[in-house]
Amino acid sequence: MIAIVDYNMGNLASVKNAFAKLGKDTVVESDPDKFKNYDKIILPGVGAYADAMEHLKERDMVEALQEYAKSGNYMFGICLGMQLLFESSEEFGKNDGLGLIKGRVKAFDTSKFSESLKVPHMGWNRMFTKEHPLFDGLDENHYLYFVHSFHAVCEDEKDSIGKTNYGYEFDSCVACDNVFGIQPHPEKSHKNGLKILENFINL
């Protein structure tokens, strides 16, 4: 069974509906004591990093998620949920994250942008991927849907399994042992996004 973590910061309905299209039941879970009962966990997220971490702390979910990751079961962060997997973010000052992936989250460096590029990075963009089970069966020239103003920077290059170019290249999909994260929204990315979620189901 797969749990979608409810900490009042995620687009839960669209994620749940995406799994339903794949014929997979999920449970929206707000009780951290029950995380250990699930085979896999989805950590969604929309909004500001500091607010998200505060919500996780208020609900006693930080340690529960860290312990879940140590158990070896699979965890998948989506959009802000991916960013929370990292050690810290510079959004509205330095904020500590879950520390499950070494690295940080930073604002786009707009000094490297052409005049046509704006923040947030919003819309369809290509992800250049390494070979990984999450990407099995994707179209060769797959595009995914992004909405974000900050991006992750992996400390260890081996943790980056997908990269995207928006003004410059950034890490858009990560994997460290049993912990995964993706910056775009697979639940909003049609066929290729659903394929990524299907691959996560089948891990």
VEXDREN-2710 file (C-alpha; in Angstrom, 1 decimal):
% VEXDREN-2710
k/r/px/py/pz
1/MET/0.0/0.0/0.0
2/ILE/1.1/3.5/-0.8
3/ALA/0.6/6.5/1.5
4/ILE/0.4/10.1/0.4
5/VAL/1.6/12.3/3.2
6/ASP/-0.9/14.9/4.3
7/TYR/0.7/17.8/6.0
8/ASN/-1.5/20.6/4.6
9/MET/1.0/21.6/1.9
10/GLY/0.3/19.3/-1.0
11/ASN/-1.9/18.8/-4.0
12/LEU/-3.2/15.6/-2.6
13/ALA/-6.2/15.1/-4.9
14/SER/-4.3/15.2/-8.2
15/VAL/-1.6/12.9/-6.9
16/LYS/-4.3/10.4/-5.6
17/ASN/-6.2/10.6/-8.9
18/ALA/-3.0/9.9/-10.9
19/PHE/-2.5/6.7/-9.0
20/ALA/-6.1/5.8/-9.4
21/LYS/-5.7/6.1/-13.2
22/LEU/-3.0/3.5/-12.9
23/GLY/-5.4/1.2/-10.9
24/LYS/-3.5/1.7/-7.7
25/ASP/-5.2/2.6/-4.4
26/THR/-3.5/5.0/-2.1
27/VAL/-4.2/6.3/1.4
28/VAL/-3.9/10.0/2.3
29/GLU/-2.1/9.7/5.7
30/SER/-1.8/12.4/8.3
31/ASP/-0.7/10.2/11.2
32/PRO/3.1/9.8/11.4
33/ASP/2.8/6.8/13.7
34/LYS/1.2/4.9/10.7
35/PHE/3.9/5.6/8.2
36/LYS/5.7/2.4/9.0
37/ASN/2.6/0.5/7.9
38/TYR/3.1/1.4/4.3
39/ASP/5.3/-0.1/1.6
40/LYS/5.9/3.2/-0.1
41/ILE/5.4/6.9/0.7
42/ILE/4.7/9.9/-1.5
43/LEU/5.7/13.3/-0.1
44/PRO/4.0/15.9/-2.3
45/GLY/4.3/19.7/-1.8
46/VAL/3.2/23.0/-3.1
47/GLY/4.2/26.4/-1.5
48/ALA/7.1/27.7/0.5
49/TYR/9.9/25.6/2.0
50/ALA/9.9/27.1/5.4
51/ASP/6.1/26.8/5.8
52/ALA/6.3/23.1/4.7
53/MET/9.0/22.3/7.2
54/GLU/7.0/24.0/9.9
55/HIS/3.9/22.0/9.1
56/LEU/6.0/18.8/9.2
57/LYS/7.4/19.7/12.6
58/GLU/4.0/20.6/14.0
59/ARG/2.7/17.2/13.0
60/ASP/5.7/15.3/14.3
61/MET/6.5/14.1/10.8
62/VAL/10.2/15.1/10.5
63/GLU/11.6/12.2/12.6
64/ALA/8.9/9.8/11.3
65/LEU/9.9/10.5/7.7
66/GLN/13.6/10.2/8.5
67/GLU/13.0/6.9/10.3
68/TYR/10.9/5.7/7.3
69/ALA/13.8/6.4/5.0
70/LYS/16.2/4.4/7.2
71/SER/13.8/1.4/7.0
72/GLY/14.7/0.9/3.4
73/ASN/11.1/1.4/2.1
74/TYR/10.7/3.6/-0.9
75/MET/9.9/7.4/-0.5
76/PHE/9.2/9.7/-3.5
77/GLY/9.1/13.5/-3.1
78/ILE/7.3/15.5/-5.7
79/CYS/8.0/19.2/-6.5
80/LEU/8.4/20.9/-3.1
81/GLY/8.4/17.4/-1.6
82/MET/11.6/16.7/-3.5
83/GLN/13.2/19.9/-2.2
84/LEU/12.3/19.0/1.4
85/LEU/14.5/15.8/1.0
86/PHE/17.6/18.0/0.9
87/GLU/19.6/19.3/3.8
88/SER/18.6/23.0/3.5
89/SER/17.0/25.7/1.4
90/GLU/17.8/29.4/1.0
91/GLU/14.1/30.3/0.4
92/PHE/13.3/33.3/2.7
93/GLY/16.6/32.6/4.7
94/LYS/18.3/29.4/5.4
95/ASN/16.0/26.6/6.4
96/ASP/16.9/23.0/7.4
97/GLY/15.3/20.2/5.5
98/LEU/14.9/16.5/6.1
99/GLY/18.5/15.8/5.3
100/LEU/17.9/12.6/3.2
101/ILE/19.7/13.9/0.1
102/LYS/23.0/15.8/0.5
103/GLY/22.8/19.2/-1.1
104/ARG/20.7/22.4/-0.9
105/VAL/17.9/24.3/-2.6
106/LYS/18.6/27.7/-4.1
107/ALA/16.9/30.4/-6.1
108/PHE/17.3/30.5/-9.9
109/ASP/20.3/32.7/-10.8
110/THR/18.5/35.0/-13.2
111/SER/21.8/36.7/-14.1
112/LYS/22.3/33.7/-16.3
113/PHE/18.9/34.0/-18.0
114/SER/18.1/35.4/-21.4
115/GLU/15.5/38.1/-21.5
116/SER/12.8/35.6/-22.6
117/LEU/13.1/33.5/-19.4
118/LYS/11.1/34.3/-16.3
119/VAL/10.8/33.0/-12.7
120/PRO/8.9/30.9/-11.8
121/HIS/10.0/28.2/-14.3
122/MET/6.5/27.2/-15.5
123/GLY/5.4/24.9/-18.2
124/TRP/6.7/21.9/-20.2
125/ASN/10.4/21.1/-20.3
126/ARG/12.7/18.2/-21.1
127/MET/14.4/16.1/-18.5
128/PHE/17.6/14.5/-19.5
129/THR/17.8/11.3/-17.6
130/LYS/20.4/8.7/-16.6
131/GLU/19.4/5.0/-16.8
132/HIS/17.2/4.3/-13.9
133/PRO/14.1/2.1/-13.2
134/LEU/12.0/5.2/-12.7
135/PHE/12.5/6.1/-16.4
136/ASP/11.8/2.7/-18.0
137/GLY/9.5/3.1/-21.0
138/LEU/9.5/6.9/-21.2
139/ASP/9.4/8.5/-24.6
140/GLU/12.9/9.3/-25.8
141/ASN/12.1/13.0/-26.0
142/HIS/9.8/13.2/-23.0
143/TYR/8.6/16.5/-21.6
144/LEU/7.3/17.1/-18.1
145/TYR/5.4/19.9/-16.4
146/PHE/7.3/22.3/-14.1
147/VAL/6.2/25.0/-11.7
148/HIS/9.0/26.3/-9.4
149/SER/11.2/29.3/-8.5
150/PHE/13.9/27.4/-6.6
151/HIS/15.9/24.3/-7.6
152/ALA/18.0/21.6/-6.0
153/VAL/21.8/21.3/-6.1
154/CYS/23.1/17.9/-5.3
155/GLU/26.3/17.7/-3.3
156/ASP/27.1/14.3/-4.8
157/GLU/26.6/14.1/-8.6
158/LYS/25.7/10.4/-8.4
159/ASP/22.4/11.4/-6.6
160/SER/21.3/13.3/-9.7
161/ILE/19.5/11.1/-12.1
162/GLY/17.7/13.7/-14.1
163/LYS/18.7/17.2/-15.3
164/THR/16.7/20.0/-16.9
165/ASN/17.9/23.2/-18.7
166/TYR/16.2/26.5/-17.8
167/GLY/18.8/29.3/-18.3
168/TYR/21.3/26.7/-17.1
169/GLU/21.3/23.1/-16.1
170/PHE/19.9/22.0/-12.7
171/ASP/19.1/18.8/-10.9
172/SER/15.5/17.9/-11.6
173/CYS/15.3/14.2/-10.4
174/VAL/17.3/12.6/-7.6
175/ALA/17.8/9.2/-6.1
176/CYS/19.8/8.1/-3.1
177/ASP/19.3/4.4/-2.2
178/ASN/15.5/4.1/-1.5
179/VAL/14.8/7.9/-1.5
180/PHE/13.7/9.6/-4.8
181/GLY/12.6/13.0/-5.7
182/ILE/11.3/14.7/-8.9
183/GLN/11.0/18.5/-9.4
184/PRO/8.2/18.5/-12.1
185/HIS/4.7/17.2/-11.4
186/PRO/4.4/13.7/-12.8
187/GLU/0.7/13.8/-11.9
188/LYS/0.3/16.7/-14.3
189/SER/2.6/15.4/-17.1
190/HIS/0.2/13.1/-18.9
191/LYS/1.5/9.8/-20.3
192/ASN/5.2/10.2/-19.4
193/GLY/4.4/11.4/-15.9
194/LEU/2.0/8.5/-15.3
195/LYS/4.7/6.2/-16.5
196/ILE/7.1/7.5/-13.9
197/LEU/4.5/6.9/-11.2
198/GLU/3.8/3.4/-12.6
199/ASN/7.5/2.7/-12.4
200/PHE/7.6/3.8/-8.8
201/ILE/4.7/1.5/-8.0
202/ASN/6.6/-1.4/-9.6
203/LEU/9.9/-0.8/-7.7
END
